[in-house]
Amino acid sequence: MNIPERMRKFKGVVGTDLFILIVLVLSSSISFSLGYLAAKDGLKQEVFIDTSAAVYNAEIVKGEGKYVASISGAKYHLPSCSGAKRIKEENKIWFDNKEDAELSGYTPAGNCKGI
Protein backbone atom coordinates (compact mmCIF):
# COMPACT_ATOMS: atom_id res chain seq x y z
CA MET A 1 0.00 0.00 0.00
CA ASN A 2 1.56 3.35 -1.04
CA ILE A 3 1.10 6.82 0.43
CA PRO A 4 -1.79 8.04 -1.79
CA GLU A 5 -3.78 4.89 -1.03
CA ARG A 6 -3.18 5.30 2.71
CA MET A 7 -4.28 8.94 2.52
CA ARG A 8 -7.53 7.97 0.72
CA LYS A 9 -8.20 5.29 3.32
CA PHE A 10 -7.47 7.73 6.18
CA LYS A 11 -9.69 10.43 4.61
CA GLY A 12 -12.54 7.93 4.33
CA VAL A 13 -12.29 7.03 8.01
CA VAL A 14 -11.76 10.51 9.44
CA GLY A 15 -13.21 12.96 6.93
CA THR A 16 -11.65 15.72 4.85
CA ASP A 17 -12.11 18.61 7.32
CA LEU A 18 -10.61 16.73 10.23
CA PHE A 19 -7.74 15.53 8.06
CA ILE A 20 -6.90 19.12 7.07
CA LEU A 21 -7.09 20.23 10.69
CA ILE A 22 -4.74 17.48 11.83
CA VAL A 23 -2.21 18.31 9.08
CA LEU A 24 -2.33 22.03 9.97
CA VAL A 25 -1.86 21.40 13.69
CA LEU A 26 1.03 19.00 13.15
CA SER A 27 2.84 21.19 10.63
CA SER A 28 2.46 24.36 12.69
CA SER A 29 3.67 22.68 15.89
CA ILE A 30 6.69 21.23 14.10
CA SER A 31 7.49 24.64 12.55
CA PHE A 32 7.19 26.37 15.92
CA SER A 33 9.42 23.80 17.61
CA LEU A 34 12.12 24.08 14.96
CA GLY A 35 12.01 27.88 15.08
CA TYR A 36 12.23 27.87 18.87
CA LEU A 37 15.22 25.54 18.84
CA ALA A 38 16.99 27.60 16.19
CA ALA A 39 16.44 30.87 18.08
CA LYS A 40 17.40 29.34 21.42
CA ASP A 41 20.93 28.62 20.20
CA GLY A 42 21.25 32.05 18.57
CA LEU A 43 20.39 33.97 21.77
CA LYS A 44 23.41 32.75 23.70
CA GLN A 45 26.01 35.39 23.03
CA GLU A 46 28.91 36.36 25.19
CA VAL A 47 29.01 39.93 26.41
CA PHE A 48 32.41 41.58 26.22
CA ILE A 49 33.06 44.91 27.87
CA ASP A 50 36.33 46.54 26.91
CA THR A 51 37.49 48.48 29.92
CA SER A 52 41.14 48.62 28.95
CA ALA A 53 41.32 52.10 27.48
CA ALA A 54 38.02 53.97 27.62
CA VAL A 55 38.32 56.06 30.75
CA TYR A 56 41.59 54.87 32.19
CA ASN A 57 43.82 56.90 29.87
CA ALA A 58 42.04 60.16 30.60
CA GLU A 59 42.57 62.68 33.33
CA ILE A 60 39.43 62.90 35.45
CA VAL A 61 40.27 66.15 37.14
CA LYS A 62 38.87 69.59 37.04
CA GLY A 63 40.93 71.68 34.80
CA GLU A 64 41.67 72.59 31.27
CA GLY A 65 42.86 70.76 28.22
CA LYS A 66 42.57 71.02 24.49
CA TYR A 67 39.76 68.47 24.23
CA VAL A 68 36.95 67.42 26.55
CA ALA A 69 34.63 64.41 26.69
CA SER A 70 32.02 62.96 29.00
CA ILE A 71 32.77 59.89 31.07
CA SER A 72 29.62 58.21 29.75
CA GLY A 73 29.85 59.61 26.21
CA ALA A 74 31.54 58.49 23.02
CA LYS A 75 32.58 61.83 21.46
CA TYR A 76 35.23 64.38 22.29
CA HIS A 77 34.82 68.13 21.75
CA LEU A 78 36.71 71.38 21.82
CA PRO A 79 35.90 73.22 25.07
CA SER A 80 34.18 75.96 23.05
CA CYS A 81 31.70 73.61 21.34
CA SER A 82 28.07 73.43 22.40
CA GLY A 83 28.36 69.73 23.17
CA ALA A 84 31.19 70.38 25.61
CA LYS A 85 29.20 73.07 27.38
CA ARG A 86 26.37 70.58 28.07
CA ILE A 87 28.64 68.16 29.94
CA LYS A 88 28.42 68.44 33.73
CA GLU A 89 31.69 69.45 35.38
CA GLU A 90 31.89 66.24 37.43
CA ASN A 91 31.57 64.15 34.24
CA LYS A 92 34.21 65.96 32.19
CA ILE A 93 37.49 64.32 31.27
CA TRP A 94 40.25 66.25 29.57
CA PHE A 95 42.75 65.29 26.89
CA ASP A 96 45.84 67.16 25.74
CA ASN A 97 45.63 65.88 22.17
CA LYS A 98 43.38 64.02 19.73
CA GLU A 99 45.48 60.87 19.88
CA ASP A 100 44.87 60.43 23.61
CA ALA A 101 41.14 60.92 23.16
CA GLU A 102 40.98 58.42 20.33
CA LEU A 103 43.15 55.89 22.18
CA SER A 104 40.66 56.16 25.03
CA GLY A 105 37.85 55.11 22.72
CA TYR A 106 36.37 58.50 21.83
CA THR A 107 35.61 59.78 18.34
CA PRO A 108 35.44 63.43 17.23
CA ALA A 109 32.09 65.18 17.55
CA GLY A 110 30.57 65.83 14.14
CA ASN A 111 29.04 69.17 15.08
CA CYS A 112 32.21 70.62 16.55
CA LYS A 113 34.09 72.65 13.95
CA GLY A 114 37.86 72.65 14.12
CA ILE A 115 38.49 69.10 15.33
C-alpha positions in Angstrom: 0.0 0.0 0.0 1.6 3.3 -1.0 1.1 6.8 0.4 -1.8 8.0 -1.8 -3.8 4.9 -1.0 -3.2 5.3 2.7 -4.3 8.9 2.5 -7.5 8.0 0.7 -8.2 5.3 3.3 -7.5 7.7 6.2 -9.7 10.4 4.6 -12.5 7.9 4.3 -12.3 7.0 8.0 -11.8 10.5 9.4 -13.2 13.0 6.9 -11.7 15.7 4.9 -12.1 18.6 7.3 -10.6 16.7 10.2 -7.7 15.5 8.1 -6.9 19.1 7.1 -7.1 20.2 10.7 -4.7 17.5 11.8 -2.2 18.3 9.1 -2.3 22.0 10.0 -1.9 21.4 13.7 1.0 19.0 13.2 2.8 21.2 10.6 2.5 24.4 12.7 3.7 22.7 15.9 6.7 21.2 14.1 7.5 24.6 12.6 7.2 26.4 15.9 9.4 23.8 17.6 12.1 24.1 15.0 12.0 27.9 15.1 12.2 27.9 18.9 15.2 25.5 18.8 17.0 27.6 16.2 16.4 30.9 18.1 17.4 29.3 21.4 20.9 28.6 20.2 21.2 32.1 18.6 20.4 34.0 21.8 23.4 32.8 23.7 26.0 35.4 23.0 28.9 36.4 25.2 29.0 39.9 26.4 32.4 41.6 26.2 33.1 44.9 27.9 36.3 46.5 26.9 37.5 48.5 29.9 41.1 48.6 28.9 41.3 52.1 27.5 38.0 54.0 27.6 38.3 56.1 30.8 41.6 54.9 32.2 43.8 56.9 29.9 42.0 60.2 30.6 42.6 62.7 33.3 39.4 62.9 35.5 40.3 66.1 37.1 38.9 69.6 37.0 40.9 71.7 34.8 41.7 72.6 31.3 42.9 70.8 28.2 42.6 71.0 24.5 39.8 68.5 24.2 37.0 67.4 26.5 34.6 64.4 26.7 32.0 63.0 29.0 32.8 59.9 31.1 29.6 58.2 29.7 29.8 59.6 26.2 31.5 58.5 23.0 32.6 61.8 21.5 35.2 64.4 22.3 34.8 68.1 21.7 36.7 71.4 21.8 35.9 73.2 25.1 34.2 76.0 23.1 31.7 73.6 21.3 28.1 73.4 22.4 28.4 69.7 23.2 31.2 70.4 25.6 29.2 73.1 27.4 26.4 70.6 28.1 28.6 68.2 29.9 28.4 68.4 33.7 31.7 69.5 35.4 31.9 66.2 37.4 31.6 64.1 34.2 34.2 66.0 32.2 37.5 64.3 31.3 40.2 66.3 29.6 42.7 65.3 26.9 45.8 67.2 25.7 45.6 65.9 22.2 43.4 64.0 19.7 45.5 60.9 19.9 44.9 60.4 23.6 41.1 60.9 23.2 41.0 58.4 20.3 43.1 55.9 22.2 40.7 56.2 25.0 37.9 55.1 22.7 36.4 58.5 21.8 35.6 59.8 18.3 35.4 63.4 17.2 32.1 65.2 17.5 30.6 65.8 14.1 29.0 69.2 15.1 32.2 70.6 16.5 34.1 72.7 14.0 37.9 72.6 14.1 38.5 69.1 15.3 
